[in-house]
């Protein structure tokens, strides 16, 4: 409700769990039909509908999830 029309919200976690990532964003998009997934061009992360997942690489990262939403 606080996001201005046309505004963006970046959702990001350091998790690889679907319940914290793509499932949460899918539920959000159902609950807020005025929101939509915005396109992102990220090097490395794999598309996982909805959003992007960067899988863990030992010694480099713990894994991340990103979803860019627009109202």
PQR file of N, CA, C, O and H, with PARSE charges and radii, in Angstrom:
ATOM      1  N   UNK A   1       0.819  -1.200   0.000 -0.4000 1.5000
ATOM      2  CA  UNK A   1       0.000   0.000   0.000 -0.0000 2.0000
ATOM      3  C   UNK A   1       0.861   1.261   0.000  0.5500 1.7000
ATOM      4  O   UNK A   1       0.410   2.305  -0.471 -0.5500 1.4000
ATOM      5  N   UNK A   2       2.077   1.189   0.511 -0.4000 1.5000
ATOM      6  CA  UNK A   2       2.935   2.367   0.588 -0.0000 2.0000
ATOM      7  C   UNK A   2       3.722   2.628  -0.693  0.5500 1.7000
ATOM      8  O   UNK A   2       4.320   3.693  -0.850 -0.5500 1.4000
ATOM      9  H   UNK A   2       2.443   0.340   0.894  0.4000 1.0000
ATOM     10  N   UNK A   3       3.724   1.672  -1.597 -0.4000 1.5000
ATOM     11  CA  UNK A   3       4.479   1.830  -2.840 -0.0000 2.0000
ATOM     12  C   UNK A   3       3.672   2.668  -3.831  0.5500 1.7000
ATOM     13  O   UNK A   3       2.504   2.381  -4.094 -0.5500 1.4000
ATOM     14  H   UNK A   3       3.238   0.807  -1.470  0.4000 1.0000
ATOM     15  N   UNK A   4       4.308   3.709  -4.379 -0.4000 1.5000
ATOM     16  CA  UNK A   4       3.641   4.591  -5.332 -0.0000 2.0000
ATOM     17  C   UNK A   4       3.349   3.855  -6.634  0.5500 1.7000
ATOM     18  O   UNK A   4       4.085   2.939  -7.001 -0.5500 1.4000
ATOM     19  H   UNK A   4       5.257   3.942  -4.165  0.4000 1.0000
ATOM     20  N   UNK A   5       2.290   4.239  -7.335 -0.4000 1.5000
ATOM     21  CA  UNK A   5       2.019   3.640  -8.644 -0.0000 2.0000
ATOM     22  C   UNK A   5       3.230   3.806  -9.560  0.5500 1.7000
ATOM     23  O   UNK A   5       3.787   4.899  -9.670 -0.5500 1.4000
ATOM     24  H   UNK A   5       1.692   4.983  -7.038  0.4000 1.0000
ATOM     25  N   UNK A   6       3.633   2.726 -10.214 -0.4000 1.5000
ATOM     26  CA  UNK A   6       4.822   2.737 -11.065 -0.0000 2.0000
ATOM     27  C   UNK A   6       6.104   2.474 -10.299  0.5500 1.7000
ATOM     28  O   UNK A   6       7.163   2.307 -10.903 -0.5500 1.4000
ATOM     29  H   UNK A   6       3.181   1.838 -10.125  0.4000 1.0000
ATOM     30  N   UNK A   7       6.021   2.435  -8.972 -0.4000 1.5000
ATOM     31  CA  UNK A   7       7.196   2.204  -8.135 -0.0000 2.0000
ATOM     32  C   UNK A   7       7.670   0.760  -8.182  0.5500 1.7000
ATOM     33  O   UNK A   7       6.929  -0.142  -8.573 -0.5500 1.4000
ATOM     34  H   UNK A   7       5.160   2.571  -8.481  0.4000 1.0000
ATOM     35  N   UNK A   8       8.917   0.559  -7.776 -0.4000 1.5000
ATOM     36  CA  UNK A   8       9.533  -0.768  -7.777 -0.0000 2.0000
ATOM     37  C   UNK A   8       9.836  -1.226  -6.355  0.5500 1.7000
ATOM     38  O   UNK A   8      10.132  -0.418  -5.475 -0.5500 1.4000
ATOM     39  H   UNK A   8       9.519   1.291  -7.458  0.4000 1.0000
ATOM     40  N   UNK A   9       9.758  -2.525  -6.151 -0.4000 1.5000
ATOM     41  CA  UNK A   9      10.141  -3.157  -4.898 -0.0000 2.0000
ATOM     42  C   UNK A   9      11.041  -4.338  -5.246  0.5500 1.7000
ATOM     43  O   UNK A   9      10.642  -5.224  -6.002 -0.5500 1.4000
ATOM     44  H   UNK A   9       9.517  -3.182  -6.866  0.4000 1.0000
ATOM     45  N   UNK A  10      12.244  -4.351  -4.703 -0.4000 1.5000
ATOM     46  CA  UNK A  10      13.158  -5.469  -4.920 -0.0000 2.0000
ATOM     47  C   UNK A  10      13.095  -6.385  -3.706  0.5500 1.7000
ATOM     48  O   UNK A  10      13.402  -5.975  -2.587 -0.5500 1.4000
ATOM     49  H   UNK A  10      12.568  -3.631  -4.089  0.4000 1.0000
ATOM     50  N   UNK A  11      12.690  -7.632  -3.942 -0.4000 1.5000
ATOM     51  CA  UNK A  11      12.654  -8.641  -2.885 -0.0000 2.0000
ATOM     52  C   UNK A  11      13.882  -9.510  -3.070  0.5500 1.7000
ATOM     53  O   UNK A  11      14.126 -10.030  -4.159 -0.5500 1.4000
ATOM     54  H   UNK A  11      12.440  -7.965  -4.851  0.4000 1.0000
ATOM     55  N   UNK A  12      14.653  -9.664  -2.009 -0.4000 1.5000
ATOM     56  CA  UNK A  12      15.887 -10.437  -2.100 -0.0000 2.0000
ATOM     57  C   UNK A  12      16.095 -11.198  -0.805  0.5500 1.7000
ATOM     58  O   UNK A  12      15.850 -10.677   0.283 -0.5500 1.4000
ATOM     59  H   UNK A  12      14.455  -9.241  -1.125  0.4000 1.0000
ATOM     60  N   UNK A  13      16.552 -12.443  -0.932 -0.4000 1.5000
ATOM     61  CA  UNK A  13      16.908 -13.235   0.242 -0.0000 2.0000
ATOM     62  C   UNK A  13      18.253 -13.921  -0.015  0.5500 1.7000
ATOM     63  O   UNK A  13      18.706 -14.027  -1.154 -0.5500 1.4000
ATOM     64  H   UNK A  13      16.751 -12.867  -1.815  0.4000 1.0000
ATOM     65  N   UNK A  14      18.865 -14.375   1.052 -0.4000 1.5000
ATOM     66  CA  UNK A  14      20.081 -15.184   0.923 -0.0000 2.0000
ATOM     67  C   UNK A  14      19.710 -16.653   1.176  0.5500 1.7000
ATOM     68  O   UNK A  14      20.438 -17.395   1.836 -0.5500 1.4000
ATOM     69  H   UNK A  14      18.497 -14.290   1.978  0.4000 1.0000
ATOM     70  N   UNK A  15      18.563 -17.042   0.633 -0.4000 1.5000
ATOM     71  CA  UNK A  15      18.024 -18.382   0.823 -0.0000 2.0000
ATOM     72  C   UNK A  15      17.844 -19.070  -0.530  0.5500 1.7000
ATOM     73  O   UNK A  15      17.711 -18.412  -1.561 -0.5500 1.4000
ATOM     74  H   UNK A  15      17.971 -16.439   0.097  0.4000 1.0000
ATOM     75  N   UNK A  16      17.842 -20.384  -0.508 -0.4000 1.5000
ATOM     76  CA  UNK A  16      17.536 -21.161  -1.710 -0.0000 2.0000
ATOM     77  C   UNK A  16      16.227 -21.937  -1.543  0.5500 1.7000
ATOM     78  O   UNK A  16      15.886 -22.768  -2.385 -0.5500 1.4000
ATOM     79  H   UNK A  16      17.949 -20.919   0.330  0.4000 1.0000
ATOM     80  N   UNK A  17      15.491 -21.668  -0.455 -0.4000 1.5000
ATOM     81  CA  UNK A  17      14.240 -22.371  -0.188 -0.0000 2.0000
ATOM     82  C   UNK A  17      13.089 -21.758  -0.978  0.5500 1.7000
ATOM     83  O   UNK A  17      12.861 -20.551  -0.904 -0.5500 1.4000
ATOM     84  H   UNK A  17      15.768 -20.993   0.230  0.4000 1.0000
ATOM     85  N   UNK A  18      12.365 -22.579  -1.732 -0.4000 1.5000
ATOM     86  CA  UNK A  18      11.242 -22.087  -2.533 -0.0000 2.0000
ATOM     87  C   UNK A  18      10.177 -21.422  -1.669  0.5500 1.7000
ATOM     88  O   UNK A  18       9.540 -20.462  -2.103 -0.5500 1.4000
ATOM     89  H   UNK A  18      12.550 -23.560  -1.792  0.4000 1.0000
ATOM     90  N   UNK A  19       9.976 -21.924  -0.443 -0.4000 1.5000
ATOM     91  CA  UNK A  19       8.953 -21.335   0.435 -0.0000 2.0000
ATOM     92  C   UNK A  19       9.294 -19.898   0.831  0.5500 1.7000
ATOM     93  O   UNK A  19       8.392 -19.114   1.125 -0.5500 1.4000
ATOM     94  H   UNK A  19      10.493 -22.704  -0.091  0.4000 1.0000
ATOM     95  N   UNK A  20      10.550 -19.551   0.842 -0.4000 1.5000
ATOM     96  CA  UNK A  20      10.969 -18.183   1.177 -0.0000 2.0000
ATOM     97  C   UNK A  20      11.140 -17.319  -0.072  0.5500 1.7000
ATOM     98  O   UNK A  20      11.311 -16.105   0.036 -0.5500 1.4000
ATOM     99  H   UNK A  20      11.282 -20.189   0.603  0.4000 1.0000
ATOM    100  N   UNK A  21      11.095 -17.920  -1.230 -0.4000 1.5000
ATOM    101  CA  UNK A  21      11.423 -17.209  -2.463 -0.0000 2.0000
ATOM    102  C   UNK A  21      10.274 -17.229  -3.460  0.5500 1.7000
ATOM    103  O   UNK A  21       9.318 -16.467  -3.316 -0.5500 1.4000
ATOM    104  H   UNK A  21      10.956 -18.906  -1.319  0.4000 1.0000
ATOM    105  N   UNK A  22      10.353 -18.084  -4.462 -0.4000 1.5000
ATOM    106  CA  UNK A  22       9.382 -18.067  -5.558 -0.0000 2.0000
ATOM    107  C   UNK A  22       7.954 -18.332  -5.088  0.5500 1.7000
ATOM    108  O   UNK A  22       7.021 -17.740  -5.630 -0.5500 1.4000
ATOM    109  H   UNK A  22      11.129 -18.703  -4.580  0.4000 1.0000
ATOM    110  N   UNK A  23       7.756 -19.197  -4.103 -0.4000 1.5000
ATOM    111  CA  UNK A  23       6.403 -19.456  -3.606 -0.0000 2.0000
ATOM    112  C   UNK A  23       5.831 -18.228  -2.899  0.5500 1.7000
ATOM    113  O   UNK A  23       4.638 -17.950  -3.019 -0.5500 1.4000
ATOM    114  H   UNK A  23       8.514 -19.678  -3.663  0.4000 1.0000
ATOM    115  N   UNK A  24       6.658 -17.497  -2.173 -0.4000 1.5000
ATOM    116  CA  UNK A  24       6.218 -16.286  -1.469 -0.0000 2.0000
ATOM    117  C   UNK A  24       5.845 -15.191  -2.470  0.5500 1.7000
ATOM    118  O   UNK A  24       4.841 -14.500  -2.296 -0.5500 1.4000
ATOM    119  H   UNK A  24       7.627 -17.722  -2.076  0.4000 1.0000
ATOM    120  N   UNK A  25       6.658 -15.036  -3.516 -0.4000 1.5000
ATOM    121  CA  UNK A  25       6.378 -14.015  -4.529 -0.0000 2.0000
ATOM    122  C   UNK A  25       5.137 -14.394  -5.329  0.5500 1.7000
ATOM    123  O   UNK A  25       4.330 -13.522  -5.653 -0.5500 1.4000
ATOM    124  H   UNK A  25       7.474 -15.597  -3.657  0.4000 1.0000
ATOM    125  N   UNK A  26       4.968 -15.658  -5.651 -0.4000 1.5000
ATOM    126  CA  UNK A  26       3.766 -16.096  -6.371 -0.0000 2.0000
ATOM    127  C   UNK A  26       2.515 -15.789  -5.541  0.5500 1.7000
ATOM    128  O   UNK A  26       1.517 -15.320  -6.088 -0.5500 1.4000
ATOM    129  H   UNK A  26       5.623 -16.366  -5.388  0.4000 1.0000
ATOM    130  N   UNK A  27       2.553 -16.043  -4.245 -0.4000 1.5000
ATOM    131  CA  UNK A  27       1.420 -15.743  -3.360 -0.0000 2.0000
ATOM    132  C   UNK A  27       1.183 -14.236  -3.278  0.5500 1.7000
ATOM    133  O   UNK A  27       0.036 -13.792  -3.263 -0.5500 1.4000
ATOM    134  H   UNK A  27       3.364 -16.424  -3.801  0.4000 1.0000
ATOM    135  N   UNK A  28       2.250 -13.454  -3.226 -0.4000 1.5000
ATOM    136  CA  UNK A  28       2.129 -11.994  -3.189 -0.0000 2.0000
ATOM    137  C   UNK A  28       1.444 -11.480  -4.452  0.5500 1.7000
ATOM    138  O   UNK A  28       0.559 -10.627  -4.380 -0.5500 1.4000
ATOM    139  H   UNK A  28       3.182 -13.815  -3.239  0.4000 1.0000
ATOM    140  N   UNK A  29       1.851 -11.998  -5.603 -0.4000 1.5000
ATOM    141  CA  UNK A  29       1.272 -11.553  -6.871 -0.0000 2.0000
ATOM    142  C   UNK A  29      -0.209 -11.912  -6.967  0.5500 1.7000
ATOM    143  O   UNK A  29      -0.982 -11.172  -7.574 -0.5500 1.4000
ATOM    144  H   UNK A  29       2.570 -12.691  -5.662  0.4000 1.0000
ATOM    145  N   UNK A  30      -0.610 -13.029  -6.381 -0.4000 1.5000
ATOM    146  CA  UNK A  30      -2.031 -13.388  -6.349 -0.0000 2.0000
ATOM    147  C   UNK A  30      -2.812 -12.471  -5.419  0.5500 1.7000
ATOM    148  O   UNK A  30      -3.947 -12.104  -5.723 -0.5500 1.4000
ATOM    149  H   UNK A  30       0.018 -13.630  -5.887  0.4000 1.0000
ATOM    150  N   UNK A  31      -2.222 -12.097  -4.296 -0.4000 1.5000
ATOM    151  CA  UNK A  31      -2.889 -11.257  -3.300 -0.0000 2.0000
ATOM    152  C   UNK A  31      -2.964  -9.794  -3.733  0.5500 1.7000
ATOM    153  O   UNK A  31      -3.876  -9.074  -3.327 -0.5500 1.4000
ATOM    154  H   UNK A  31      -1.300 -12.395  -4.049  0.4000 1.0000
ATOM    155  N   UNK A  32      -2.013  -9.353  -4.551 -0.4000 1.5000
ATOM    156  CA  UNK A  32      -1.946  -7.954  -4.982 -0.0000 2.0000
ATOM    157  C   UNK A  32      -1.915  -7.901  -6.512  0.5500 1.7000
ATOM    158  O   UNK A  32      -0.842  -7.792  -7.106 -0.5500 1.4000
ATOM    159  H   UNK A  32      -1.272  -9.938  -4.881  0.4000 1.0000
ATOM    160  N   UNK A  33      -3.079  -7.976  -7.145 -0.4000 1.5000
ATOM    161  CA  UNK A  33      -3.121  -8.020  -8.611 -0.0000 2.0000
ATOM    162  C   UNK A  33      -2.588  -6.753  -9.282  0.5500 1.7000
ATOM    163  O   UNK A  33      -2.288  -6.778 -10.475 -0.5500 1.4000
ATOM    164  H   UNK A  33      -3.950  -8.064  -6.662  0.4000 1.0000
ATOM    165  N   UNK A  34      -2.464  -5.645  -8.541 -0.4000 1.5000
ATOM    166  CA  UNK A  34      -1.894  -4.432  -9.123 -0.0000 2.0000
ATOM    167  C   UNK A  34      -0.373  -4.515  -9.259  0.5500 1.7000
ATOM    168  O   UNK A  34       0.240  -3.661  -9.900 -0.5500 1.4000
ATOM    169  H   UNK A  34      -2.708  -5.625  -7.572  0.4000 1.0000
ATOM    170  N   UNK A  35       0.229  -5.526  -8.668 -0.4000 1.5000
ATOM    171  CA  UNK A  35       1.679  -5.731  -8.755 -0.0000 2.0000
ATOM    172  C   UNK A  35       1.986  -6.705  -9.890  0.5500 1.7000
ATOM    173  O   UNK A  35       1.191  -7.589 -10.209 -0.5500 1.4000
ATOM    174  H   UNK A  35      -0.269  -6.219  -8.147  0.4000 1.0000
ATOM    175  N   UNK A  36       3.137  -6.520 -10.478 -0.4000 1.5000
ATOM    176  CA  UNK A  36       3.584  -7.445 -11.526 -0.0000 2.0000
ATOM    177  C   UNK A  36       5.087  -7.654 -11.401  0.5500 1.7000
ATOM    178  O   UNK A  36       5.800  -6.823 -10.837 -0.5500 1.4000
ATOM    179  H   UNK A  36       3.783  -5.802 -10.219  0.4000 1.0000
ATOM    180  N   UNK A  37       5.543  -8.747 -11.923 -0.4000 1.5000
ATOM    181  CA  UNK A  37       6.967  -9.047 -11.931 -0.0000 2.0000
ATOM    182  C   UNK A  37       7.617  -8.214 -13.029  0.5500 1.7000
ATOM    183  O   UNK A  37       7.181  -8.257 -14.180 -0.5500 1.4000
ATOM    184  H   UNK A  37       4.964  -9.422 -12.381  0.4000 1.0000
ATOM    185  N   UNK A  38       8.644  -7.466 -12.689 -0.4000 1.5000
ATOM    186  CA  UNK A  38       9.359  -6.632 -13.657 -0.0000 2.0000
ATOM    187  C   UNK A  38      10.571  -7.396 -14.180  0.5500 1.7000
ATOM    188  O   UNK A  38      11.132  -8.249 -13.492 -0.5500 1.4000
ATOM    189  H   UNK A  38       8.999  -7.431 -11.755  0.4000 1.0000
ATOM    190  N   UNK A  39      10.957  -7.076 -15.394 -0.4000 1.5000
ATOM    191  CA  UNK A  39      12.103  -7.736 -16.024 -0.0000 2.0000
ATOM    192  C   UNK A  39      13.401  -7.311 -15.336  0.5500 1.7000
ATOM    193  O   UNK A  39      13.548  -6.169 -14.899 -0.5500 1.4000
ATOM    194  H   UNK A  39      10.502  -6.383 -15.953  0.4000 1.0000
ATOM    195  N   UNK A  40      14.327  -8.248 -15.253 -0.4000 1.5000
ATOM    196  CA  UNK A  40      15.653  -7.982 -14.698 -0.0000 2.0000
ATOM    197  C   UNK A  40      16.679  -8.631 -15.609  0.5500 1.7000
ATOM    198  O   UNK A  40      16.426  -9.693 -16.179 -0.5500 1.4000
ATOM    199  H   UNK A  40      14.208  -9.175 -15.607  0.4000 1.0000
ATOM    200  N   UNK A  41      17.819  -8.008 -15.746 -0.4000 1.5000
ATOM    201  CA  UNK A  41      18.910  -8.566 -16.534 -0.0000 2.0000
ATOM    202  C   UNK A  41      20.099  -8.728 -15.593  0.5500 1.7000
ATOM    203  O   UNK A  41      20.887  -7.802 -15.401 -0.5500 1.4000
ATOM    204  H   UNK A  41      18.024  -7.146 -15.283  0.4000 1.0000
ATOM    205  N   UNK A  42      20.214  -9.909 -15.016 -0.4000 1.5000
ATOM    206  CA  UNK A  42      21.275 -10.170 -14.040 -0.0000 2.0000
ATOM    207  C   UNK A  42      22.257 -11.197 -14.591  0.5500 1.7000
ATOM    208  O   UNK A  42      21.836 -12.227 -15.118 -0.5500 1.4000
ATOM    209  H   UNK A  42      19.574 -10.661 -15.172  0.4000 1.0000
ATOM    210  N   UNK A  43      23.548 -10.937 -14.479 -0.4000 1.5000
ATOM    211  CA  UNK A  43      24.517 -11.954 -14.891 -0.0000 2.0000
ATOM    212  C   UNK A  43      24.608 -13.045 -13.827  0.5500 1.7000
ATOM    213  O   UNK A  43      24.836 -12.752 -12.654 -0.5500 1.4000
ATOM    214  H   UNK A  43      23.890 -10.101 -14.051  0.4000 1.0000
ATOM    215  N   UNK A  44      24.436 -14.267 -14.221 -0.4000 1.5000
ATOM    216  CA  UNK A  44      24.630 -15.380 -13.295 -0.0000 2.0000
ATOM    217  C   UNK A  44      23.376 -16.060 -12.804  0.5500 1.7000
ATOM    218  O   UNK A  44      23.230 -17.265 -13.009 -0.5500 1.4000
ATOM    219  H   UNK A  44      24.251 -14.506 -15.174  0.4000 1.0000
ATOM    220  N   UNK A  45      22.431 -15.329 -12.143 -0.4000 1.5000
ATOM    221  CA  UNK A  45      21.264 -16.027 -11.592 -0.0000 2.0000
ATOM    222  C   UNK A  45      20.409 -16.679 -12.674  0.5500 1.7000
ATOM    223  O   UNK A  45      20.300 -16.180 -13.794 -0.5500 1.4000
ATOM    224  H   UNK A  45      22.550 -14.350 -11.977  0.4000 1.0000
ATOM    225  N   UNK A  46      19.808 -17.804 -12.307 -0.4000 1.5000
ATOM    226  CA  UNK A  46      18.944 -18.543 -13.215 -0.0000 2.0000
ATOM    227  C   UNK A  46      17.496 -18.128 -12.990  0.5500 1.7000
ATOM    228  O   UNK A  46      17.085 -17.904 -11.851 -0.5500 1.4000
ATOM    229  H   UNK A  46      19.896 -18.209 -11.397  0.4000 1.0000
ATOM    230  N   UNK A  47      16.723 -18.025 -14.062 -0.4000 1.5000
ATOM    231  CA  UNK A  47      15.309 -17.726 -13.957 -0.0000 2.0000
ATOM    232  C   UNK A  47      14.619 -18.875 -13.238  0.5500 1.7000
ATOM    233  O   UNK A  47      14.787 -20.036 -13.611 -0.5500 1.4000
ATOM    234  H   UNK A  47      17.057 -18.207 -14.987  0.4000 1.0000
ATOM    235  N   UNK A  48      13.848 -18.557 -12.215 -0.4000 1.5000
ATOM    236  CA  UNK A  48      13.008 -19.551 -11.531 -0.0000 2.0000
ATOM    237  C   UNK A  48      11.674 -18.861 -11.311  0.5500 1.7000
ATOM    238  O   UNK A  48      11.552 -18.008 -10.432 -0.5500 1.4000
ATOM    239  H   UNK A  48      13.711 -17.614 -11.912  0.4000 1.0000
ATOM    240  N   UNK A  49      10.707 -19.213 -12.076 -0.4000 1.5000
ATOM    241  CA  UNK A  49       9.457 -18.474 -12.134 -0.0000 2.0000
ATOM    242  C   UNK A  49       8.686 -18.529 -10.825  0.5500 1.7000
ATOM    243  O   UNK A  49       8.396 -19.625 -10.345 -0.5500 1.4000
ATOM    244  H   UNK A  49      10.806 -19.906 -12.790  0.4000 1.0000
ATOM    245  N   UNK A  50       8.342 -17.392 -10.225 -0.4000 1.5000
ATOM    246  CA  UNK A  50       8.809 -16.061 -10.580 -0.0000 2.0000
ATOM    247  C   UNK A  50      10.114 -15.716  -9.877  0.5500 1.7000
ATOM    248  O   UNK A  50      10.352 -16.167  -8.756 -0.5500 1.4000
ATOM    249  H   UNK A  50       8.578 -16.502 -10.615  0.4000 1.0000
ATOM    250  N   UNK A  51      10.944 -14.938 -10.511 -0.4000 1.5000
ATOM    251  CA  UNK A  51      12.185 -14.451  -9.913 -0.0000 2.0000
ATOM    252  C   UNK A  51      13.421 -15.129 -10.461  0.5500 1.7000
ATOM    253  O   UNK A  51      13.373 -15.866 -11.446 -0.5500 1.4000
ATOM    254  H   UNK A  51      10.751 -14.572 -11.421  0.4000 1.0000
ATOM    255  N   UNK A  52      14.534 -14.858  -9.792 -0.4000 1.5000
ATOM    256  CA  UNK A  52      15.840 -15.393 -10.184 -0.0000 2.0000
ATOM    257  C   UNK A  52      16.526 -16.010  -8.979  0.5500 1.7000
ATOM    258  O   UNK A  52      16.448 -15.471  -7.875 -0.5500 1.4000
ATOM    259  H   UNK A  52      14.573 -14.260  -8.991  0.4000 1.0000
ATOM    260  N   UNK A  53      17.196 -17.136  -9.182 -0.4000 1.5000
ATOM    261  CA  UNK A  53      17.899 -17.840  -8.114 -0.0000 2.0000
ATOM    262  C   UNK A  53      19.367 -17.984  -8.483  0.5500 1.7000
ATOM    263  O   UNK A  53      19.699 -18.467  -9.565 -0.5500 1.4000
ATOM    264  H   UNK A  53      17.259 -17.573 -10.079  0.4000 1.0000
ATOM    265  N   UNK A  54      20.236 -17.566  -7.586 -0.4000 1.5000
ATOM    266  CA  UNK A  54      21.669 -17.802  -7.724 -0.0000 2.0000
ATOM    267  C   UNK A  54      22.007 -18.932  -6.766  0.5500 1.7000
ATOM    268  O   UNK A  54      21.891 -18.782  -5.550 -0.5500 1.4000
ATOM    269  H   UNK A  54      19.966 -17.174  -6.707  0.4000 1.0000
ATOM    270  N   UNK A  55      22.420 -20.053  -7.314 -0.4000 1.5000
ATOM    271  CA  UNK A  55      22.705 -21.218  -6.474 -0.0000 2.0000
ATOM    272  C   UNK A  55      24.023 -21.048  -5.735  0.5500 1.7000
ATOM    273  O   UNK A  55      24.921 -20.357  -6.217 -0.5500 1.4000
ATOM    274  H   UNK A  55      22.514 -20.175  -8.302  0.4000 1.0000
ATOM    275  N   UNK A  56      24.146 -21.673  -4.570 -0.4000 1.5000
ATOM    276  CA  UNK A  56      25.369 -21.529  -3.773 -0.0000 2.0000
ATOM    277  C   UNK A  56      26.599 -22.081  -4.498  0.5500 1.7000
ATOM    278  O   UNK A  56      26.531 -23.074  -5.222 -0.5500 1.4000
ATOM    279  H   UNK A  56      23.417 -22.234  -4.178  0.4000 1.0000
ATOM    280  N   UNK A  57      27.714 -21.404  -4.276 -0.4000 1.5000
ATOM    281  CA  UNK A  57      29.016 -21.852  -4.763 -0.0000 2.0000
ATOM    282  C   UNK A  57      29.940 -21.853  -3.554  0.5500 1.7000
ATOM    283  O   UNK A  57      30.273 -20.784  -3.042 -0.5500 1.4000
ATOM    284  H   UNK A  57      27.769 -20.598  -3.687  0.4000 1.0000
ATOM    285  N   UNK A  58      30.365 -23.031  -3.080 -0.4000 1.5000
ATOM    286  CA  UNK A  58      31.214 -23.092  -1.896 -0.0000 2.0000
ATOM    287  C   UNK A  58      32.434 -22.171  -2.021  0.5500 1.7000
ATOM    288  O   UNK A  58      33.145 -22.172  -3.026 -0.5500 1.4000
ATOM    289  H   UNK A  58      30.094 -23.899  -3.495  0.4000 1.0000
ATOM    290  N   UNK A  59      32.641 -21.397  -0.969 -0.4000 1.5000
ATOM    291  CA  UNK A  59      33.775 -20.475  -0.935 -0.0000 2.0000
ATOM    292  C   UNK A  59      33.531 -19.167  -1.664  0.5500 1.7000
ATOM    293  O   UNK A  59      34.379 -18.276  -1.621 -0.5500 1.4000
ATOM    294  H   UNK A  59      32.064 -21.397  -0.153  0.4000 1.0000
ATOM    295  N   UNK A  60      32.358 -19.025  -2.353 -0.4000 1.5000
ATOM    296  CA  UNK A  60      32.071 -17.792  -3.086 -0.0000 2.0000
ATOM    297  C   UNK A  60      30.788 -17.107  -2.621  0.5500 1.7000
ATOM    298  O   UNK A  60      30.790 -15.898  -2.388 -0.5500 1.4000
ATOM    299  H   UNK A  60      31.669 -19.749  -2.387  0.4000 1.0000
ATOM    300  N   UNK A  61      29.692 -17.856  -2.483 -0.4000 1.5000
ATOM    301  CA  UNK A  61      28.433 -17.271  -2.024 -0.0000 2.0000
ATOM    302  C   UNK A  61      27.552 -18.353  -1.411  0.5500 1.7000
ATOM    303  O   UNK A  61      27.786 -19.549  -1.589 -0.5500 1.4000
ATOM    304  H   UNK A  61      29.691 -18.838  -2.673  0.4000 1.0000
ATOM    305  N   UNK A  62      26.529 -17.897  -0.683 -0.4000 1.5000
ATOM    306  CA  UNK A  62      25.602 -18.809  -0.021 -0.0000 2.0000
ATOM    307  C   UNK A  62      24.327 -19.043  -0.823  0.5500 1.7000
ATOM    308  O   UNK A  62      23.459 -19.812  -0.409 -0.5500 1.4000
ATOM    309  H   UNK A  62      26.340 -16.926  -0.538  0.4000 1.0000
ATOM    310  N   UNK A  63      24.217 -18.384  -1.962 -0.4000 1.5000
ATOM    311  CA  UNK A  63      23.009 -18.461  -2.765 -0.0000 2.0000
ATOM    312  C   UNK A  63      22.101 -17.277  -2.469  0.5500 1.7000
ATOM    313  O   UNK A  63      22.021 -16.815  -1.331 -0.5500 1.4000
ATOM    314  H   UNK A  63      24.921 -17.760  -2.299  0.4000 1.0000
ATOM    315  N   UNK A  64      21.423 -16.793  -3.490 -0.4000 1.5000
ATOM    316  CA  UNK A  64      20.542 -15.638  -3.348 -0.0000 2.0000
ATOM    317  C   UNK A  64      19.315 -15.819  -4.226  0.5500 1.7000
ATOM    318  O   UNK A  64      19.313 -16.603  -5.175 -0.5500 1.4000
ATOM    319  H   UNK A  64      21.488 -17.168  -4.414  0.4000 1.0000
ATOM    320  N   UNK A  65      18.266 -15.069  -3.881 -0.4000 1.5000
ATOM    321  CA  UNK A  65      17.048 -15.021  -4.679 -0.0000 2.0000
ATOM    322  C   UNK A  65      16.687 -13.558  -4.880  0.5500 1.7000
ATOM    323  O   UNK A  65      16.835 -12.747  -3.966 -0.5500 1.4000
ATOM    324  H   UNK A  65      18.267 -14.432  -3.110  0.4000 1.0000
ATOM    325  N   UNK A  66      16.209 -13.217  -6.083 -0.4000 1.5000
ATOM    326  CA  UNK A  66      15.809 -11.847  -6.394 -0.0000 2.0000
ATOM    327  C   UNK A  66      14.496 -11.863  -7.152  0.5500 1.7000
ATOM    328  O   UNK A  66      14.277 -12.720  -8.009 -0.5500 1.4000
ATOM    329  H   UNK A  66      16.088 -13.876  -6.826  0.4000 1.0000
ATOM    330  N   UNK A  67      13.618 -10.912  -6.837 -0.4000 1.5000
ATOM    331  CA  UNK A  67      12.407 -10.665  -7.618 -0.0000 2.0000
ATOM    332  C   UNK A  67      12.156  -9.168  -7.615  0.5500 1.7000
ATOM    333  O   UNK A  67      12.103  -8.547  -6.554 -0.5500 1.4000
ATOM    334  H   UNK A  67      13.796 -10.216  -6.141  0.4000 1.0000
ATOM    335  N   UNK A  68      12.003  -8.593  -8.787 -0.4000 1.5000
ATOM    336  CA  UNK A  68      11.723  -7.166  -8.909 -0.0000 2.0000
ATOM    337  C   UNK A  68      10.239  -7.023  -9.227  0.5500 1.7000
ATOM    338  O   UNK A  68       9.757  -7.537 -10.237 -0.5500 1.4000
ATOM    339  H   UNK A  68      12.047  -9.098  -9.648  0.4000 1.0000
ATOM    340  N   UNK A  69       9.524  -6.322  -8.357 -0.4000 1.5000
ATOM    341  CA  UNK A  69       8.094  -6.128  -8.513 -0.0000 2.0000
ATOM    342  C   UNK A  69       7.813  -4.671  -8.850  0.5500 1.7000
ATOM    343  O   UNK A  69       8.519  -3.774  -8.389 -0.5500 1.4000
ATOM    344  H   UNK A  69       9.916  -5.905  -7.536  0.4000 1.0000
ATOM    345  N   UNK A  70       6.784  -4.438  -9.651 -0.4000 1.5000
ATOM    346  CA  UNK A  70       6.372  -3.077  -9.970 -0.0000 2.0000
ATOM    347  C   UNK A  70       4.884  -2.946  -9.756  0.5500 1.7000
ATOM    348  O   UNK A  70       4.103  -3.836 -10.092 -0.5500 1.4000
ATOM    349  H   UNK A  70       6.211  -5.167 -10.026  0.4000 1.0000
ATOM    350  N   UNK A  71       4.507  -1.809  -9.186 -0.4000 1.5000
ATOM    351  CA  UNK A  71       3.084  -1.542  -8.926 -0.0000 2.0000
ATOM    352  C   UNK A  71       2.496  -0.795 -10.107  0.5500 1.7000
ATOM    353  O   UNK A  71       1.309  -0.468 -10.101 -0.5500 1.4000
ATOM    354  H   UNK A  71       5.142  -1.086  -8.913  0.4000 1.0000
TER
END
